[in-house]
C-alpha cells in the first residue's frame, strides 16, 4: 500500500470545515426562507387590502348596458317609434383565432355578410380589444339558430338579442320623427368641437343617435341613462358570470308624445300615392299639428342598422326627393291660396269688401295679365269663390307690396315656428325693403309691374305647407294668432306651444268675409266644389284652391297634359272644417300636381279632413245625431254637382309676368 | 433497534435493517409537499383531476418508489458511478449542440432526441455535477479544497456544463448548476479569500453582462423585474399578477378552489412556475407559511443527514442535492413574490412537470442512501472510478 494521500488529521480538518460551512449554508437557507416569509407577510398581511382591490378589479368588469330609447307616441298613445327585440351576431376581435377565417365561415351561414366584409373588418379592427362588434342585426330565427349551432367552430362570434329602434308605420312619420343611425365620427367630432367630452355611451356599438326630425331634436331626452352590468371576467376578458347584485339597470329614455294622430297621418301619406308633395293638418283652436306628411316618403327602419349605399343612392337620386321634408323644408309659391291674404290686407286699409270690381278677363299694368275667366262684377267673397285674378291684382296694386307683406307675416308666412324641429325653411315674403337688399339687375327699386303677380301669390313669394296650415288655422280660428305645436309632452311633462297666442290684429268681421269666400269656393259654383264634398251632411269644408306656376310655358299647353312631370304646375289647396264651427285646418301641396288647385289638392285635403273629423268625438256625435250616412250623402252631392257647369270656374291659375318670375 | 444492534457485523447490510434507516420524517415531509401540489393542481385545473393533478400524483408515486429503491443502493455504487454519470451527461449536452440531434422548442435547444423519446440532459447534469464534485472533493485534501491550483478541476466540472446549458439557452438551469456547484465548493471549504474576490468581481461584472451579454428576452426579464409596473401587460404582467394573487389571499386565503386570480387565468403558468402563488391565494399567509416551513424542514433534515455521513463523498453529495433543492425553493419563492426576475425555475415537488420531479426525487434517493449507508467506508484517494 502506498503512502496515504490524505492524512487522518487532514480528514478531521476537512470534516470540521464541512460541518462549519454546512451550518453556515443551512443558516443562509433558513434566512432565505425567513426572508420569503417576511415578504409573504408584507404582501398578504400588510398590503392585503390593496391587492384585494386589485384582484377584484381584475376579476370584475363593468359592462355598459345601453338604455332602451324612449318611445315616441301619437296623441292617442299609439306607438310610432318604439323598440323591438332584434337578434344579432357580434364578433370579438381578440377571441377570434383568425378574423378572416372566422368571417369566411360566418359568410357560409350568413351570405350577406360577405358583401359587407370590408366594412366589417374595418369596424372590428376599430373597436377596442374585447368590445363585441355587431356584424349583422335582425337575423331571422333560422339564422340565429344556425349561428348558435355552429358556435363551437366560430370562436369570437356570438349571437344575442338586443333592442333595435322600430318605426311601425314606416314612411308615414319618416320626416317628422326622423330616424336613428350609428354614431359617426362626425357626431363625435361635433361634440368635441363644442369643447365637450363625448359620453362613453356613444361608443357602445349598439347605441344609436338621433339623426333627423324629433329623434334628433329630442335626442338627449330620448337617450336615457346607460346601466352597467358587473360581470366576472377571466384574464382574456371573457364573461364568466354575471354579478346581479353589482349591476345598475339602464334607465329608459323619456317617453315623447306628439300632437300627431297616426290615423290622419297614415291617411295623409296614403292619399298622395306616387305624387310628390306635403300635407299639414292642424287643430285651429290650439294649434296642435295632427298630421304633417311629406311624400314620397322612405322607410326610416332602413337607416337604423345602416342603409346599404345602393338603397341610399336610389333615395337620394330620385327626382321626387323622398329624403326632403317638403312640409317644412320645401317652399313653393302659394298661388291663389294667397288671395285671402291680399283681401285681408286691403280690408285692413279700408277696402270695402262689398265693393265690386269688374273682371273682363284681363288686367293691364304696363302689359296684359290674364284671368282664367270673365267673371264680371264681383265683391271680395265672389272674387275668392271664383279665384279672380283681376280683382286681387287690382287691390294689390292699390295697396302695394308692403301692405300685403305685413298681413302675410301676421298670418304666419315668412317665418319658422318653434315646434321643436330644425330644418324649417322660412320661405320669403317680399316687400320693398327686401327688394332693396336683393336688387334685380342692380336696381333695388320695386317695380309696379311686380305687384299684380304678388297679389295672386306668385313672384318671389315662397311658403311651406306648415305656414299654409297656420295661416288657414288663423283665418278659421277668427280671433287668435294660433301657433303650431308638435310635441305634446316629454316624459309626462306637457309642452306648451313655443310662443303664446296673441289676438290677431284684425277685425273678426274681416276674417268672417274671408271665410264666407272660402265657403263659397267649396259650394256650388266655386273653384273647389267638385272635390271638396265631405259627404258628412251638415259638416262641410271650406277651402281655397291654388296653382303655382313651376315655369314659363311659352306657347305650350297650360293644361299640363303630356308635359314632363317636372314641368307641371304645383297644385295647392287649403281647407278648414266644419264651416260653422271650425276645428281643423288642412294644407296640401302637390308638387307638379298640374293645373287647378281643385283637381289634385282638394280631393286629398278632403280625404284627410274626413278622417280628422270622424275621429273627433263631438263632430262624430253631431253627424250621427243628424242621421246622415256618409256614402248616401256623397252620392247626392255628387249628383247635384254633375248638373252644374263647373269646368270653367274650377280652373284657377295665376299667370305672372315673365320678367318677375325669372 | 438499538445502536448496538446495528453495529453488529452484516446487520447493516440486511434489507429490513436498511428500511428502518430510511428517514421517514423526511419522506413524510416530501409527501406532504407533493400532496399539496396535487391538491393545488386539482384546484387550478378547475376542480378537476385532469389535466394536471392526476398525472402529478401518479408521477410522484412512481418517483417516491424510485427514491426508496435508490436509497437501498450502497453509497459505494453511487461513488463509483459519479464520474460516469457526469461524463454521460456532459456528452449529451455536447451532442445537443450538433444540429439534428438537438430538439428545439420555444427558441431553446434543451432536448436530445434518442430515437423513441426526448431527454433533457441539463436535468441529469444537475445530479451529475453534485456527484462529480463530491467525488472529486472526496479525494482532495483540506488545503486543496481551500486554496490550491487544483481548484481548477471543480471549477471545470462546474464550468463546462454551465457554459453548455447557458448556450442552449437555459439560464435557469445554468444558474442552478452554477450555484449548486458554488454551494458545494463553499461547503467543501473554499477559502474566504476566493469567496471575497469572486463576490467583488461579480458586483463589478454582472451589470455589464446584463446589458451586453444576454439575449434580448433575458435582459427584458431582468429589467422588468427591476421595474415591473413599467410594462404591466408584457413581462411585468406575470410579476404583477402573481403579487396580486399573493396579496389578495390575505391571512386565511380565499378558500380552496376559490382563487379568482388562478381560476380566471390571470395568473400565468399557474400550474408550473406560479403554483406557489395559487397556494398563497387560496390558503392565505397561514397556508403558504406552513408550506415554506415544510420546505425549510426538508432542507434542514437533509443537511443534518449530510453532516452525519462518515464519508466525505456522502456529506458533499447530500448537501449538494440539498443545495440544489434549496436554490429551487428560494429562487422560485423570490420570483413569485416579486423579489427576483422571472427565470423559469419551478417550485420543486409542488409544480407540475415530470423532469424536475424526477431529478429532485433521484436527489432525495441519494440523500436517503447517504442516510442508510452513513457508516459505509469509501476508498480514499483520486481513483478515476
Interface residues (C-beta under 8 A of the other chain):
Chain A: X4 X5 X6 X10 X11 X13 X14 X15 X17 X18 X19 X21 X22 X24 X25 X26 X29 X30 X32 X33 X35 X36 X37 X39 X40 X41 X43 X44 X45 X47 X48 X50 X51 X52 X54 X55 X56 X58 X59 X232 X233 X234 X235 X236 X240
Chain B: X139 X141 X142 X143 X145 X146 X183 X186 X187 X188 X189 X241 X243 X244 X245 X246 X247 X248 X249 X250 X251 X260 X261 X264 X265 X266 X280 X284 X285 X288 X289 X292 X295 X296 X299 X300 X303 X306 X307 X312 X315 X316 X319 X323 X326 X329 X330 X333 X334 X337 X338 X339 X380 X381 X382
